[in-house]
Amino acid sequence: MAARSAALLLCALAALPASADRPTRSAAERAPLSPVAGEVIVKFKPGAALTRQYALSARAEAPAVRNVLNERAAAMGARLGRTLQAGAAGGTDIQVLRATGMSATELAAKLAADPDVEWAEPNERMRRTAPPNDPLYGISPTERRSNGSTVQDGPTSGQWYLRAPAATLAQGPVSSIDIETAWARTRGSASVVVAVLDTGVRPEHPDLVGQLLPGYDFVSDTAISNDGNARDSDPTDPGDWVTRAEAGLGAFNDCSASDSSWHGTATASLVAAKADDAAGMAGAAPGVKVLPLRVLGKCYGSSVDIQAAMRWAAGISVPGVPDNPNPAKVLNLSLGGSGASCSASYQSAVNDVLARGVVIVAAAGNSAGGPVGSPANCQGVIAVAGLRHAGTKVGFSDLGPQISIAAPAGNCINITAGTPCLFPVLAATNSGLQGPVASTWTDSYNITVGTSFASPLVAATAGLMFSAQLALTPAQVQGRLQSTARPFPTTGGDNGDGSVVPQCVAPRTGVDQLQCYCNTAFCGAGMLDAGRAVAAAAGPVASISVSTTRPTAGSEVALSGTGSTSGGTINGYQWAISNNGGIVTAFSSATNASTATLTPSAAGSFTVTLTVTDNTGATDVTSRTVTVAAAPVVAPPIAPAPTPPDAGGGGGGSSSLFWLAALALAVQRLFRTAPAPGKA
C-alpha cells in the first residue's frame, strides 16, 4: 500500500476570511509519514509449506511465539538470500519481517513473490488525528489569567454537541446529536463494550474511574512506546511527547516536536465519561464500558499493532497475548493514514472483526478536505466526517464516497489571542506537557477539535443501540444510523469575509477543500441523530431462518421468523415472495404467522421477505435467499430372476423337482462309468 499518513487536526476558523481556514502547519508537518524503515507485514497462505512447518497456535505463550516468528524469518531469509529479522505477530499467520539496507517497498515486493505468501505490504505508520498547530492551541492557564479572560459558560463552551439541535442557526447549533432523547431509552448497558484504540488512557481521571475494563498495550516498538517495554497488559498512557532533539531523526523521521496529547483519554471520555456525578463532563454513553487499547506511541503507531488490537478487541486470539475476556461490540479508531484505497492488511482485519458481529467506527481524517484515509476507507467501516456547529463540513475534515455519516467535530470562529474558541468539543485530558501531572478537561482555550472527536460520538451511539437491541448486526447498526440521520442544512454557512460557502465536491489529493455545504455523495447519509438512531435500534429486528436443512425440489421448505426480536413485543408477521426464481408460486401457509412454508418446483433459488411489526407500530424488513437442490434420483427396483413353471407336487414346488431330476441323472451316469467289482 502506497499510503499517506493522516495530517494533524486543524481548527476551522469560519469567522475569518476563507484563507484563514487553511492549514497553519508547514509542508513538512503535513507530509505523509513514511512506513517503518525496512518493515513489512506478511500474511502466509493457509496450508502453505512454510505455514505447516512453522505452525503458530493462537494461544501460544510469548516465548513459543517468538521462536516460531524467528524460524519463519530465518526460512524466508534463506529463500531471499539475505538476513531477515522477525517483528511482531498480527495473527497466527501474520507477522512483521524486517531487513536492513532495503526499503520496505522493495522488501514487500520480494516477499509477495514467494509462493507461500498471500500478501506483503509495508508496515505503515498511523497517527492520531491530533489537535492543530493553531493560534489558540497551547495558550497556557497562566496566559489565560493574565489577559483577564474567562471561559465562557453556556452552549458554546460546554457540551453543546450533545444537546438537542436547534431548528435554525440563529437559535443555536444545528449539528448537535440530541443525546437526551437517546438517554430517555437507555444510557447504556454495562454488558456492552466499546473498545477505544488510541494512545491509551489515564485511568485515574475522575470521569473514567469505574468506566474502564482491563485493556492491553499493543505497541511493540520500544523506540516509540515510551513506557520502557513492548506489548503488555497495561494500557496506561505515559505521554506521547516528541522533543526537539528527537524530531526528524531515527524512528521520528517525519515527526515534529510536540507536547503530549492525552488523545486516548479524550476519546474514551467522549464515549463513556461518568454522568450525574456532579463533576466534570458526561460521555455520550455513560452506562457502557470502555476497553482501552494502546496502539499509538510517540508520534505514531504501526499498522501491525493496530490490526492485532482490532482482532483482539473483537475476541479473536492474537499469538503471545492472553485472550480478551471482555470482547467489544464496537471499535473506535480515531487514527489513520491516508491513501487511495484500503490495504489488504486492513481489509483483512476489518473482515475478521465484522465476522464477529462487531461494529467498526473510524475518523475520516483531517487533511483539509482530502480523500478519506485508512482504515476509514475500508469496506464495512462506519467512516465519520466532521461538522461545524452550523452543520457545514468543517475545514479540516476529509470527505468522500466512503463516508457513512457526519457528526460534530468542533470549530473555533475566533483566533485572536486571549479570546475563546466558541465551539470546541469538551473532553477529559491531563495537564502534563510530557508525563502526566493532573487530571483536567479541555475548554475554550485548551481546545479539542477534529474528526477524532466526531468518531467516538458515533461509536457511543452504536453502543447505546446495542444496549437497546443486542441482536443488531453491524450492517443493521450502520443502516439505522444512516436512515435516521438528519438532512444537511443548505444555508447558514459563513466564511466571515462575505464569500459564498460552496457545495462540497469530490476530494482531490493535495487540494484543500475547506468549509462547504455537505451532500450525501461526499459527507455520508446526514447528521448523526442519536435519539432517532437508538429509537430505531429499540424497535423490531426481523430475522428469517430456514428450518429445512437441505431444501430440495418438490419438497416443502419451512421458514421461521421466530428469531426476530424487539424491545417490545412482536405481534405481526408479513411474508412475501420478492423473487420467485421461477420455482415457487405461493406460500402453503403464511398468514400473520411466525412461520411459513412453500414448495419449490425445481432446483434454483428464490427470495422471501419478512416484515415484522411490534406493539408500538414500528416495523422492520429483512430478506433471505434460499437455494434449492434438485430432487434426489431414486433408482428403479431390481426385478427378481425368472423361475421355471410350477411342476406341482407338495412341498418342493417346481424348483425342487428340477434339482431332484438333475441329481438322479448325475447318479445314473456315475454308475454307468464306474468299473465292475474285482476288475482293474
C-alpha positions as CSV (number, residue, x, y, z in Angstrom):
1,M,0.0,0.0,0.0
2,A,1.4,3.3,-1.0
3,A,-0.4,5.0,1.8
4,R,-0.1,8.6,3.1
5,S,-0.4,9.3,6.8
6,A,-3.3,11.3,8.0
7,A,-2.5,15.0,8.6
8,L,-2.9,16.5,12.0
9,L,-6.1,18.2,13.0
10,L,-6.9,21.8,12.1
11,C,-9.2,24.2,13.8
12,A,-12.0,25.6,11.5
13,L,-11.8,29.4,11.7
14,A,-15.0,30.2,9.9
15,A,-15.5,33.8,11.1
16,L,-12.2,34.8,9.3
17,P,-11.6,35.1,5.6
18,A,-11.5,31.8,3.8
19,S,-7.7,31.8,3.6
20,A,-7.6,31.7,7.4
21,D,-9.3,28.3,7.4
22,R,-6.3,26.7,5.7
23,P,-3.8,24.5,7.5
24,T,-1.3,26.5,9.5
25,R,1.3,23.7,9.7
26,S,4.4,23.6,7.4
27,A,4.6,21.5,4.3
28,A,6.9,19.1,6.2
29,E,4.3,18.7,9.0
30,R,1.5,17.9,6.5
31,A,3.6,15.4,4.5
32,P,2.7,11.7,4.9
33,L,4.6,9.6,7.3
34,S,6.8,7.0,5.6
35,P,6.5,3.3,6.5
36,V,8.5,1.9,9.4
37,A,12.0,1.5,7.9
38,G,12.6,-1.9,6.3
39,E,9.5,-3.4,7.9
40,V,6.8,-5.5,6.0
41,I,3.6,-7.1,7.2
42,V,3.4,-10.6,5.7
43,K,0.4,-13.0,5.6
44,F,1.3,-16.6,4.8
45,K,-1.1,-18.7,2.8
46,P,-3.2,-21.2,4.8
47,G,-1.8,-24.7,4.3
48,A,1.4,-23.5,2.7
49,A,4.5,-25.5,3.3
50,L,6.1,-22.8,5.5
51,T,2.9,-22.3,7.4
52,R,2.7,-26.0,8.2
53,Q,6.3,-26.3,9.0
54,Y,6.2,-23.4,11.5
55,A,2.7,-23.5,12.8
56,L,1.7,-20.9,15.4
57,S,-1.0,-21.5,17.9
58,A,-3.3,-18.6,18.6
59,R,-2.9,-19.3,22.4
60,A,0.8,-19.9,22.3
61,E,2.9,-18.3,25.1
62,A,5.2,-15.4,24.3
63,P,8.5,-17.5,24.2
64,A,7.0,-20.1,21.9
65,V,5.6,-17.3,19.6
66,R,9.0,-15.6,19.4
67,N,10.6,-18.9,18.4
68,V,8.1,-19.5,15.6
69,L,8.4,-15.9,14.4
70,N,12.2,-16.2,14.3
71,E,12.1,-19.6,12.5
72,R,9.8,-18.2,9.8
73,A,12.1,-15.1,9.4
74,A,15.1,-17.4,9.0
75,A,13.3,-19.6,6.5
76,M,12.2,-16.6,4.4
77,G,15.6,-15.0,4.7
78,A,17.2,-18.2,3.3
79,R,14.9,-18.1,0.3
80,L,15.7,-14.5,-0.4
81,G,19.4,-14.9,0.3
82,R,19.6,-12.3,3.0
83,T,19.1,-12.0,6.7
84,L,15.6,-11.1,7.9
85,Q,14.6,-10.3,11.5
86,A,11.2,-11.2,13.0
87,G,8.9,-8.4,14.2
88,A,5.5,-8.6,16.0
89,A,2.8,-11.0,15.2
90,G,-0.5,-9.7,13.8
91,G,-2.3,-13.1,13.8
92,T,-1.5,-16.8,13.7
93,D,-0.4,-16.4,10.0
94,I,0.5,-12.7,10.0
95,Q,3.8,-11.2,11.2
96,V,6.3,-8.4,10.5
97,L,9.6,-9.2,8.8
98,R,12.4,-6.6,8.6
99,A,15.6,-6.1,6.7
100,T,18.4,-3.6,6.8
101,G,19.7,-1.9,3.7
102,M,16.4,-2.4,1.8
103,S,13.3,-0.2,1.7
104,A,10.0,-1.6,3.0
105,T,8.5,-1.3,-0.5
106,E,11.4,-3.3,-2.1
107,L,11.2,-6.0,0.6
108,A,7.4,-6.2,0.3
109,A,7.7,-6.8,-3.5
110,K,10.3,-9.6,-3.0
111,L,8.2,-11.3,-0.2
112,A,5.0,-11.1,-2.2
113,A,6.5,-13.1,-5.0
114,D,7.1,-16.1,-2.7
115,P,4.6,-19.0,-3.3
116,D,3.9,-19.3,0.5
117,V,2.9,-15.6,0.9
118,E,-0.7,-14.4,0.4
119,W,0.2,-10.7,0.5
120,A,3.0,-8.5,1.8
121,E,3.0,-4.7,2.3
122,P,5.0,-2.1,4.2
123,N,4.2,-1.6,7.8
124,E,2.7,1.8,7.7
125,R,2.8,4.4,10.5
126,M,-0.6,5.7,11.6
127,R,-1.1,9.0,13.5
128,R,-3.7,10.0,16.0
129,T,-5.9,12.7,14.5
130,A,-4.3,15.2,16.9
131,P,-5.0,18.9,17.7
132,P,-3.8,21.5,15.3
133,N,-0.8,23.9,15.4
134,D,-3.3,26.8,15.7
135,P,-3.0,30.2,17.4
136,L,-5.4,29.2,20.1
137,Y,-3.8,25.8,20.7
138,G,-1.3,25.8,23.6
139,I,-2.3,29.0,25.4
140,S,-1.4,28.3,29.0
141,P,-3.6,28.8,32.0
142,T,-1.2,31.5,33.2
143,E,-1.6,33.4,29.9
144,R,-5.3,33.0,30.2
145,R,-5.4,34.5,33.7
146,S,-3.0,37.3,32.8
147,N,-5.2,38.6,30.0
148,G,-8.3,38.7,32.2
149,S,-10.4,36.5,30.0
150,T,-12.6,33.7,31.5
151,V,-14.0,30.6,30.0
152,Q,-17.5,31.2,28.6
153,D,-20.4,29.3,30.1
154,G,-23.2,28.0,28.0
155,P,-23.6,26.1,24.8
156,T,-20.5,27.4,23.1
157,S,-18.1,26.2,25.7
158,G,-19.9,23.3,27.3
159,Q,-21.1,20.1,25.7
160,W,-23.1,21.8,23.0
161,Y,-22.6,18.9,20.7
162,L,-24.7,16.5,22.9
163,R,-27.8,18.7,23.2
164,A,-30.9,18.9,21.1
165,P,-30.2,20.6,17.8
166,A,-31.7,24.0,17.0
167,A,-34.1,24.4,14.1
168,T,-32.0,27.2,12.7
169,L,-28.5,28.6,13.3
170,A,-30.0,31.8,14.8
171,Q,-31.4,29.6,17.6
172,G,-28.2,27.7,18.3
173,P,-26.0,24.8,16.9
174,V,-27.8,22.7,14.4
175,S,-25.4,19.8,14.2
176,S,-25.9,18.6,17.9
177,I,-26.8,14.9,18.2
178,D,-29.8,15.0,20.7
179,I,-28.3,12.6,23.2
180,E,-31.0,13.2,25.8
181,T,-33.7,11.7,23.6
182,A,-31.5,8.6,23.4
183,W,-31.0,8.6,27.1
184,A,-34.7,8.5,27.7
185,R,-34.4,4.9,26.4
186,T,-31.0,3.9,27.7
187,R,-27.8,5.4,29.0
188,G,-26.0,2.2,28.0
189,S,-25.6,-1.3,29.4
190,A,-22.5,-2.3,31.3
191,S,-22.6,-5.6,29.3
192,V,-21.9,-3.6,26.1
193,V,-18.2,-2.9,25.5
194,V,-16.8,-0.1,23.3
195,A,-13.0,-0.6,22.6
196,V,-11.0,2.6,22.1
197,L,-7.8,2.0,20.1
198,D,-5.7,5.0,20.8
199,T,-2.8,6.3,22.9
200,G,-4.0,4.6,26.0
201,V,-5.8,6.3,28.9
202,R,-5.2,8.0,32.2
203,P,-7.2,5.6,34.4
204,E,-7.1,7.9,37.4
205,H,-9.1,10.6,35.6
206,P,-12.2,11.1,37.8
207,D,-14.5,10.8,34.8
208,L,-13.0,7.4,33.8
209,V,-12.7,5.8,37.2
210,G,-15.1,2.8,37.2
211,Q,-15.7,3.1,33.5
212,L,-12.8,1.1,32.2
213,L,-12.2,-2.6,31.7
214,P,-8.8,-4.2,31.7
215,G,-7.2,-3.4,28.3
216,Y,-3.9,-4.0,26.7
217,D,-0.9,-2.2,25.3
218,F,-0.1,-3.4,21.8
219,V,2.7,-1.0,21.0
220,S,5.5,-3.4,20.1
221,D,8.3,-1.0,19.2
222,T,10.2,0.2,22.3
223,A,11.6,3.1,20.4
224,I,8.1,4.8,20.5
225,S,6.4,3.0,23.4
226,N,7.7,5.5,25.9
227,D,6.9,3.1,28.8
228,G,10.2,1.0,28.7
229,N,8.7,-2.1,27.3
230,A,6.8,-3.7,24.3
231,R,3.4,-5.3,24.4
232,D,2.0,-5.8,27.9
233,S,-1.3,-5.7,29.9
234,D,-1.0,-2.0,30.9
235,P,-2.8,0.4,28.5
236,T,-2.0,3.5,30.6
237,D,-0.9,6.4,28.5
238,P,2.6,7.6,29.7
239,G,2.5,10.6,27.3
240,D,3.4,10.8,23.7
241,W,5.6,14.0,23.6
242,V,8.3,14.3,21.0
243,T,11.3,16.6,21.9
244,R,13.0,19.0,19.5
245,A,16.1,16.7,19.8
246,E,14.1,13.7,18.7
247,A,12.0,15.3,15.9
248,G,13.0,14.3,12.4
249,L,15.6,11.7,13.5
250,G,15.7,7.9,13.5
251,A,12.3,6.5,14.5
252,F,10.9,10.0,14.5
253,N,11.6,11.0,10.9
254,D,8.7,13.0,9.6
255,C,7.7,13.8,13.2
256,S,7.6,17.3,14.7
257,A,8.2,18.3,18.3
258,S,5.0,18.3,20.3
259,D,3.6,18.1,23.8
260,S,1.7,15.0,25.0
261,S,-1.8,14.8,23.5
262,W,-3.6,12.6,26.0
263,H,-5.7,11.8,22.9
264,G,-7.0,8.4,24.1
265,T,-8.2,9.9,27.4
266,A,-10.2,12.4,25.4
267,T,-11.8,9.9,23.0
268,A,-12.6,7.5,25.9
269,S,-14.3,10.3,27.8
270,L,-16.5,11.2,24.8
271,V,-17.7,7.6,24.8
272,A,-18.3,6.9,28.5
273,A,-17.3,9.6,30.9
274,K,-19.3,9.3,34.1
275,A,-22.6,11.2,34.3
276,D,-24.6,12.5,37.2
277,D,-21.6,12.7,39.5
278,A,-21.8,16.5,40.0
279,A,-18.3,16.8,38.4
280,G,-16.7,17.1,35.1
281,M,-18.5,16.0,31.9
282,A,-20.8,13.3,30.6
283,G,-20.0,10.8,28.0
284,A,-22.5,10.1,25.2
285,A,-22.9,6.5,26.5
286,P,-22.1,6.7,30.3
287,G,-23.5,3.3,31.0
288,V,-21.3,1.2,28.7
289,K,-17.8,0.0,29.5
290,V,-14.7,1.2,27.7
291,L,-11.9,-1.3,26.7
292,P,-8.8,0.8,26.3
293,L,-6.2,-0.5,23.9
294,R,-2.9,1.3,23.4
295,V,-1.8,1.2,19.8
296,L,-0.2,4.7,19.4
297,G,3.1,5.7,20.9
298,K,5.2,8.8,20.4
299,C,4.2,10.4,17.1
300,Y,2.6,7.3,15.6
301,G,1.6,3.6,15.8
302,S,2.3,0.8,13.3
303,S,-0.3,-1.0,11.2
304,V,0.5,-4.4,12.6
305,D,-0.1,-3.3,16.2
306,I,-3.4,-1.6,15.3
307,Q,-4.6,-4.6,13.3
308,A,-3.6,-7.0,16.1
309,A,-5.5,-4.9,18.6
310,M,-8.6,-4.8,16.3
311,R,-8.7,-8.6,16.3
312,W,-8.1,-8.9,20.0
313,A,-10.8,-6.4,20.8
314,A,-13.3,-8.5,18.9
315,G,-12.4,-11.6,20.8
316,I,-10.0,-13.1,18.2
317,S,-6.9,-14.7,19.6
318,V,-3.6,-13.0,19.0
319,P,-0.4,-15.0,19.4
320,G,1.6,-14.2,22.6
321,V,-1.3,-12.2,24.1
322,P,-3.8,-13.6,26.6
323,D,-7.3,-13.9,25.2
324,N,-9.6,-10.9,25.7
325,P,-12.2,-11.8,28.4
326,N,-14.4,-8.8,27.5
327,P,-14.9,-8.8,23.7
328,A,-16.2,-5.5,22.4
329,K,-19.3,-4.8,20.3
330,V,-17.9,-1.5,19.0
331,L,-14.4,-0.4,18.0
332,N,-13.5,3.3,17.8
333,L,-10.4,4.2,15.7
334,S,-9.6,7.9,15.9
335,L,-6.5,7.4,13.9
336,G,-5.4,6.7,10.4
337,G,-3.2,7.2,7.4
338,S,-4.3,8.5,4.0
339,G,-4.3,6.6,0.8
340,A,-6.3,5.9,-2.3
341,S,-7.7,2.7,-1.1
342,C,-7.8,0.3,1.9
343,S,-4.8,-2.0,2.1
344,A,-5.1,-5.8,2.1
345,S,-3.9,-6.0,5.7
346,Y,-6.5,-3.5,7.0
347,Q,-9.4,-5.0,5.0
348,S,-8.4,-8.5,6.3
349,A,-8.6,-7.2,9.9
350,V,-11.9,-5.4,9.2
351,N,-13.4,-8.6,7.7
352,D,-12.3,-10.7,10.7
353,V,-13.9,-8.2,13.1
354,L,-17.1,-7.8,11.2
355,A,-17.5,-11.6,11.1
356,R,-17.6,-11.5,14.9
357,G,-20.6,-9.1,14.7
358,V,-18.5,-6.1,15.9
359,V,-19.1,-2.6,14.6
360,I,-16.0,-0.5,13.5
361,V,-16.2,3.3,13.6
362,A,-13.3,5.4,12.3
363,A,-12.4,9.0,11.8
364,A,-12.4,10.2,8.2
365,G,-9.1,12.2,8.6
366,N,-8.1,15.8,8.9
367,S,-6.1,16.8,5.8
368,A,-8.4,19.7,5.0
369,G,-10.9,18.1,2.6
370,G,-8.7,15.4,1.1
371,P,-9.7,11.8,0.4
372,V,-10.7,9.5,3.3
373,G,-7.7,7.6,4.7
374,S,-7.3,4.1,6.1
375,P,-8.9,2.4,7.9
376,A,-11.9,4.6,7.5
377,N,-11.9,3.9,3.7
378,C,-12.2,0.1,4.2
379,Q,-15.4,-1.7,3.2
380,G,-17.7,-2.2,6.2
381,V,-16.3,0.6,8.4
382,I,-18.5,3.4,9.5
383,A,-16.4,6.4,8.4
384,V,-17.3,9.7,10.2
385,A,-16.8,13.2,8.7
386,G,-16.6,16.3,10.9
387,L,-19.2,19.1,11.1
388,R,-19.2,22.7,12.3
389,H,-21.9,23.8,14.7
390,A,-23.6,25.2,11.6
391,G,-23.9,21.7,10.0
392,T,-21.4,22.5,7.2
393,K,-18.3,20.4,6.7
394,V,-15.6,21.8,9.0
395,G,-12.5,22.9,7.1
396,F,-10.1,20.2,8.4
397,S,-12.4,17.2,7.8
398,D,-11.8,14.9,4.9
399,L,-14.7,13.7,2.8
400,G,-15.6,11.3,0.0
401,P,-17.9,8.5,-1.0
402,Q,-16.7,6.2,1.7
403,I,-18.2,8.4,4.5
404,S,-21.2,6.9,6.2
405,I,-22.3,9.7,8.5
406,A,-21.2,13.1,9.8
407,A,-21.0,14.3,13.4
408,P,-19.8,17.5,15.3
409,A,-16.0,17.8,15.3
410,G,-15.7,21.3,16.8
411,N,-14.7,24.6,15.3
412,C,-13.4,27.9,16.7
413,I,-14.6,31.0,14.9
414,N,-12.2,33.3,16.9
415,I,-8.4,33.1,16.7
416,T,-7.4,36.3,18.4
417,A,-5.0,35.6,21.3
418,G,-6.9,35.5,24.6
419,T,-10.3,35.0,23.0
420,P,-12.2,31.8,23.4
421,C,-12.8,29.1,20.8
422,L,-16.6,29.2,20.8
423,F,-17.4,25.6,19.6
424,P,-14.7,23.2,20.7
425,V,-15.5,19.6,21.8
426,L,-15.1,19.4,25.6
427,A,-13.2,16.3,26.7
428,A,-11.1,14.8,29.5
429,T,-7.4,15.4,29.4
430,N,-4.3,15.8,31.6
431,S,-2.3,19.0,32.2
432,G,1.1,17.4,31.7
433,L,3.1,18.6,28.8
434,Q,5.2,15.5,28.8
435,G,4.4,12.9,31.6
436,P,1.1,13.1,33.5
437,V,0.5,15.9,36.0
438,A,-3.1,16.4,36.9
439,S,-6.5,15.4,35.5
440,T,-8.5,18.1,33.9
441,W,-10.8,18.9,30.9
442,T,-10.3,20.8,27.7
443,D,-12.1,24.1,27.3
444,S,-12.4,27.1,25.0
445,Y,-8.7,27.9,25.4
446,N,-7.2,24.5,25.7
447,I,-9.2,23.1,22.8
448,T,-10.2,19.8,21.4
449,V,-11.4,19.7,17.8
450,G,-11.2,17.2,14.9
451,T,-12.8,14.1,13.3
452,S,-11.0,12.2,16.1
453,F,-13.8,13.5,18.4
454,A,-16.6,13.1,15.9
455,S,-15.9,9.4,15.6
456,P,-16.4,8.5,19.3
457,L,-19.8,10.3,19.3
458,V,-20.9,7.8,16.6
459,A,-19.2,4.9,18.4
460,A,-21.0,5.8,21.7
461,T,-24.3,6.0,19.8
462,A,-23.7,2.5,18.4
463,G,-23.0,1.4,22.0
464,L,-26.4,2.7,23.0
465,M,-28.0,1.0,20.1
466,F,-26.6,-2.4,21.1
467,S,-27.8,-1.6,24.7
468,A,-31.3,-1.2,23.3
469,Q,-31.1,-4.2,21.0
470,L,-28.1,-6.6,21.3
471,A,-29.3,-8.7,18.3
472,L,-28.3,-6.0,15.8
473,T,-25.7,-6.9,13.2
474,P,-23.0,-4.4,12.1
475,A,-24.9,-3.8,8.8
476,Q,-28.1,-3.1,10.8
477,V,-26.4,-0.6,13.1
478,Q,-25.0,1.2,10.1
479,G,-28.3,1.1,8.3
480,R,-30.2,2.5,11.2
481,L,-27.6,5.3,11.9
482,Q,-27.9,6.3,8.2
483,S,-31.7,6.0,7.9
484,T,-32.3,8.2,11.0
485,A,-29.7,10.9,10.2
486,R,-31.0,14.4,9.8
487,P,-30.6,16.2,6.4
488,F,-27.6,18.5,6.0
489,P,-28.5,22.3,6.0
490,T,-28.2,24.3,2.8
491,T,-27.9,27.7,4.5
492,G,-26.1,29.2,7.5
493,G,-22.5,28.8,6.4
494,D,-20.3,31.9,6.8
495,N,-16.7,32.4,5.7
496,G,-16.5,35.7,7.5
497,D,-15.5,37.6,4.5
498,G,-18.7,37.8,2.6
499,S,-17.7,35.0,0.2
500,V,-20.1,32.2,-0.7
501,V,-19.8,28.9,1.1
502,P,-19.5,26.3,-1.8
503,Q,-21.1,22.9,-2.2
504,C,-18.8,20.0,-1.3
505,V,-17.3,18.3,-4.3
506,A,-15.2,15.2,-4.8
507,P,-11.9,15.4,-2.9
508,R,-8.6,15.7,-4.7
509,T,-5.3,14.7,-3.2
510,G,-3.2,17.7,-2.2
511,V,-6.1,20.2,-2.8
512,D,-7.7,21.8,0.2
513,Q,-11.5,21.9,0.4
514,L,-12.5,23.9,3.4
515,Q,-15.9,24.7,4.8
516,C,-18.6,23.6,2.3
517,Y,-22.2,22.5,2.3
518,C,-22.4,18.8,2.7
519,N,-24.3,16.4,0.5
520,T,-25.0,12.6,0.7
521,A,-22.4,11.9,-2.0
522,F,-19.4,13.0,0.0
523,C,-20.4,13.6,3.7
524,G,-22.4,10.5,4.4
525,A,-26.2,10.0,4.8
526,G,-26.6,13.1,7.0
527,M,-26.0,14.5,10.5
528,L,-26.0,12.0,13.4
529,D,-29.2,11.9,15.4
530,A,-28.6,9.7,18.4
531,G,-32.1,9.9,19.7
532,R,-33.7,8.6,16.5
533,A,-30.9,6.0,16.0
534,V,-31.5,4.5,19.4
535,A,-35.2,4.5,18.9
536,A,-34.8,2.7,15.6
537,A,-32.5,0.2,17.4
538,A,-35.0,-0.4,20.1
539,G,-37.6,-1.3,17.5
540,P,-38.1,-4.7,15.9
541,V,-35.3,-6.6,14.2
542,A,-36.6,-9.0,11.6
543,S,-34.8,-12.3,11.1
544,I,-35.5,-15.3,8.8
545,S,-34.1,-18.8,9.3
546,V,-34.6,-21.8,7.0
547,S,-35.7,-24.7,9.2
548,T,-35.4,-27.2,6.3
549,T,-31.8,-28.4,6.4
550,R,-31.4,-29.2,2.7
551,P,-34.2,-27.8,0.6
552,T,-34.9,-29.9,-2.5
553,A,-37.2,-29.5,-5.4
554,G,-40.7,-31.0,-4.8
555,S,-40.3,-31.0,-1.0
556,E,-41.7,-28.5,1.4
557,V,-39.4,-25.8,2.7
558,A,-40.1,-24.4,6.2
559,L,-39.2,-20.8,7.1
560,S,-39.2,-19.2,10.5
561,G,-39.2,-15.7,11.8
562,T,-39.1,-16.6,15.5
563,G,-35.6,-15.3,15.7
564,S,-36.9,-11.7,15.2
565,T,-36.5,-9.5,18.3
566,S,-37.8,-6.2,19.6
567,G,-37.5,-4.0,22.7
568,G,-41.3,-4.5,22.9
569,T,-43.5,-7.4,21.6
570,I,-43.7,-8.5,18.0
571,N,-47.3,-9.0,17.1
572,G,-47.3,-9.0,13.3
573,Y,-45.5,-11.1,10.6
574,Q,-46.0,-10.5,6.9
575,W,-44.3,-12.8,4.4
576,A,-43.8,-12.2,0.7
577,I,-42.0,-13.7,-2.2
578,S,-39.8,-11.0,-3.6
579,N,-38.1,-13.1,-6.3
580,N,-39.7,-16.4,-7.2
581,G,-36.8,-17.6,-9.3
582,G,-39.3,-19.3,-11.5
583,I,-39.6,-22.2,-9.0
584,V,-42.2,-21.0,-6.4
585,T,-45.6,-19.5,-6.8
586,A,-47.2,-19.1,-3.4
587,F,-46.9,-19.9,0.3
588,S,-48.6,-23.0,1.6
589,S,-49.0,-21.3,5.0
590,A,-48.1,-17.8,6.0
591,T,-51.0,-15.8,7.5
592,N,-49.6,-13.4,10.1
593,A,-47.7,-16.3,11.5
594,S,-44.1,-16.5,12.6
595,T,-43.5,-19.5,10.3
596,A,-44.2,-20.1,6.7
597,T,-43.9,-23.0,4.2
598,L,-43.7,-23.3,0.4
599,T,-42.8,-26.0,-2.1
600,P,-40.3,-25.3,-4.9
601,S,-41.0,-27.0,-8.2
602,A,-37.4,-27.2,-9.4
603,A,-33.8,-26.6,-8.5
604,G,-32.7,-22.9,-8.3
605,S,-33.1,-20.1,-5.8
606,F,-35.8,-17.8,-4.6
607,T,-36.0,-14.9,-2.2
608,V,-38.6,-14.2,0.5
609,T,-39.2,-11.1,2.6
610,L,-40.5,-10.8,6.1
611,T,-41.9,-7.6,7.6
612,V,-42.4,-7.7,11.4
613,T,-44.4,-5.1,13.5
614,D,-44.1,-4.6,17.2
615,N,-46.6,-3.3,19.8
616,T,-45.6,0.3,19.1
617,G,-46.3,0.0,15.4
618,A,-42.6,0.1,14.5
619,T,-41.6,-2.2,11.6
620,D,-38.5,-3.9,10.2
621,V,-38.0,-5.8,7.0
622,T,-35.4,-8.4,6.0
623,S,-34.9,-10.8,3.1
624,R,-33.5,-14.3,2.7
625,T,-32.5,-16.1,-0.4
626,V,-32.9,-19.9,-0.3
627,T,-31.0,-22.2,-2.6
628,V,-32.8,-25.4,-3.7
629,A,-31.2,-28.6,-4.9
630,A,-32.6,-30.9,-7.5
631,A,-34.8,-33.7,-6.1
632,P,-32.7,-36.9,-5.5
633,V,-32.9,-39.5,-8.3
634,V,-34.4,-42.8,-7.0
635,A,-33.1,-45.9,-8.7
636,P,-35.8,-48.3,-10.1
637,P,-36.3,-51.5,-8.1
638,I,-34.3,-54.7,-9.2
639,A,-36.6,-57.3,-10.9
640,P,-36.4,-60.9,-9.5
641,A,-34.8,-63.6,-11.6
642,P,-37.4,-65.7,-13.7
643,T,-38.3,-69.2,-12.4
644,P,-39.3,-72.4,-14.1
645,P,-43.0,-73.2,-14.3
646,D,-44.5,-74.9,-11.3
647,A,-44.4,-78.7,-11.7
648,G,-46.9,-79.2,-8.9
649,G,-46.4,-81.7,-6.1
650,G,-46.3,-81.0,-2.5
651,G,-43.7,-79.2,-0.5
652,G,-40.9,-78.6,-3.0
653,G,-42.5,-76.8,-5.9
654,S,-41.1,-76.8,-9.5
655,S,-37.7,-75.7,-8.4
656,S,-37.3,-78.6,-6.0
657,L,-38.4,-81.2,-8.7
658,F,-36.0,-79.8,-11.2
659,W,-33.0,-80.1,-8.9
660,L,-34.0,-83.7,-7.9
661,A,-34.2,-84.8,-11.5
662,A,-30.8,-83.4,-12.2
663,L,-29.4,-85.2,-9.2
664,A,-30.8,-88.5,-10.3
665,L,-29.3,-88.1,-13.8
666,A,-25.9,-87.4,-12.3
667,V,-26.1,-90.6,-10.1
668,Q,-27.1,-92.7,-13.1
669,R,-24.1,-91.6,-15.1
670,L,-21.8,-92.3,-12.2
671,F,-22.9,-96.0,-12.1
672,R,-22.5,-96.4,-15.8
673,T,-18.9,-95.3,-15.8
674,A,-17.7,-97.0,-12.6
675,P,-15.6,-100.2,-13.1
676,A,-17.1,-103.6,-12.2
677,P,-16.2,-105.1,-8.9
678,G,-12.9,-107.1,-9.0
679,K,-11.8,-105.6,-12.3
680,A,-8.8,-103.4,-12.6
